[in-house]
Amino acid sequence: MHKRWLIAPALLAVGALLAACSGGSPTSTGASDEKVTITYGVWAGTQTPAMKEIAAAFTEENPNITVKVEERPWPEYWSTLQTGAAGGTAPDAFWMLAQNIQPYAAGDQLLDISDAIDSEGVDLAKYPKAVLDLYDQGDGKIYGLPKDVDTNAVWFNKAIFDKAGVAYPSADWTWADFRETAKKLTDPAAGVWGTAAPIDYQGGYYNTIFQAGGQVISDDGKTALIDTPEAQAGITFWTDLQADGSSPTLQQLSDTEAETMFEQGKIGMYMSGAYWALKLYDNKEIQPNVDIAPLPVGEERATVTSGISNVGYAGTKHPDAVKKFLIFASGEQAAEIQAKSGAVLPAYAGTEKTWMAAMPEFTNLQVFIDAKEYSVPLPVQGNAAEWQGEQTKYLTDAWNGTATVEDATKQYADAIDKVLAE
């Protein structure tokens, strides 16, 4: 899900049939006995059934407000987003990513729900502070609340380990252990690689940059630090795996995504997030062989964290109804619904055990929850979607071994600085 968040920000456009439910200047609030319908934009995936259940539960409590869930596939969701925001046809409520929010907040296209949070007595301490901070635009407004939280770990295939006679990862394994394990698991004759090393910021190299003691962007958000020695060490972790032949090449990973190759039993280990759990759990062929280990430790232990936020459209005709729904959709009852589906690790504190119980055969899901203790916020300064979207342009040569990490990151840092200066 989140690994693919590299598309430039946009707002979901709804059809003409739904235009009456959103767009234009705020008029009706939905707070009276008037019956209203609001739309809720999500992208396609394992979460949609739970989102529909949440919408139904909200309407049961608020009979005058009907919520219609509008699902679009990735990347269509994002490709139609900007048109919807500019043209007044965006959904009333929709999912937002931290790396995409800045242009929409700056363009006054998001609904400020601060007053509703105060009046409803929402306890913000129930949400991970790191995720809340990701959406803070420094303007004193709150545009939404997180519905889920991401951390990263290593998914691994026990059958591949067993066939190679390699011990399963330990909780305190190191970068060197990971690299050596990947080499031992790789079997070219069988078409099996020890790991996958795509150019993936959230599930991949951001984690190792922070583990090396580095940063991607300076604390003040004005300067790229991806070309510092520490950050370069974190990226070298991945280019070494490519150089070892322990991973499919970038071309092979372009032809068949790493997730698919893992499910096909062609990859022994894959770093990714908790959001992948249900998809693997529902794959009954691979499920018995799937297990989870913490990320290997570099100079320190770290994982990046983020999460989807439920936000509203500033142009909705029903702002009060939307605010009420946004608070519900990120609240405890909705979190329990999400957790029972197994589709996502909810952001709301106290619902984690329900999520784990939804997939009992995965006995080590606690790894993702424990990782919150050493998580760091996903770097999203400035127009993050734009500069993150340039990663393959500048890092591909380093991954392929045709440029040094030092040269590639210097060029990428210069490009990031230009975006941050805009």
Sequence and secondary structure as in RCSB ss.txt:
>XXXX:A:sequence
MHKRWLIAPALLAVGALLAACSGGSPTSTGASDEKVTITYGVWAGTQTPAMKEIAAAFTEENPNITVKVEERPWP
EYWSTLQTGAAGGTAPDAFWMLAQNIQPYAAGDQLLDISDAIDSEGVDLAKYPKAVLDLYDQGDGKIYGLPKDVD
TNAVWFNKAIFDKAGVAYPSADWTWADFRETAKKLTDPAAGVWGTAAPIDYQGGYYNTIFQAGGQVISDDGKTAL
IDTPEAQAGITFWTDLQADGSSPTLQQLSDTEAETMFEQGKIGMYMSGAYWALKLYDNKEIQPNVDIAPLPVGEE
RATVTSGISNVGYAGTKHPDAVKKFLIFASGEQAAEIQAKSGAVLPAYAGTEKTWMAAMPEFTNLQVFIDAKEYS
VPLPVQGNAAEWQGEQTKYLTDAWNGTATVEDATKQYADAIDKVLAE
>XXXX:A:secstr
 GGGTTS        GGGGGGS SS    S SS  EEEEEEEESSTTHHHHHHHHHHHHHHSTTEEEEEEEE TT
HHHHTHHHHHHHT   SEEEE TTTHHHHHHTT B   HHHHHHTT  GGGS HHHHHHT  SSS   EEESB B
 EEEEEEHHHHHHHT     TT BHHHHHHHHHHH BGGGTBEEE     IIIIIHHHHHHTT  SB TTSSSB 
TTSHHHHHHHHHHHHHHHHT S  HHHHHHS HHHHHHTT EEEEEEEGGGHHHHHH TTTGGGEEEE   BSSS
  EEEB  EEEEBTT S HHHHHHHHHHHTSHHHHHHHHHHTSS BSSTT HHHHHHTSTT TTTHHHHHGGGGE
EE   TTTHHHHHTTHHHHHHHHHHTSS HHHHHHHHHHHHHHHHT 
